[in-house]
Amino acid sequence: MLRPQDAIFFTADHGVDPTYRGTDHTRECVPLLAYGQPVRPGVNLGTRPTFADLGQTLAQAFAVGPLAAGTSFAHELNLA
């Protein structure tokens, strides 16, 4: 259902250390996969300092203004 100008991001809202016993959220990082025709292929975003970077990226892509936290990576993916 993606149109040529669309991009989609797959991620999680928290990470869980697989060695931890229980269901509490842990300090593990969450995965992030960007897909779509406008997304520059082969970009390694590395470990971002905060999950808020995704929010800031989406805010820039949708031109809704900057958010209070996060650094956009839209330019790295060719989305801005």
Stockholm file with secondary structure:
# STOCKHOLM 1.0

chainA/1-80         MLRPQDAIFFTADHGVDPTYRGTDHTRECVPLLAYGQPVRPGVNLGTRPTFADLGQTLAQAFAVGPLAAGTSFAHELNLA
#=GR chainA/1-80 SS CCCTTCCEEEECSCCCCTTSSSSCCCSCCCCEEEESTTSCTTCCCCCCSCTHHHHHHHHHHTTCCCCSSCCCCTTTTTCC
#=GC SS_cons        CCCTTCCEEEECSCCCCTTSSSSCCCSCCCCEEEESTTSCTTCCCCCCSCTHHHHHHHHHHTTCCCCSSCCCCTTTTTCC
//
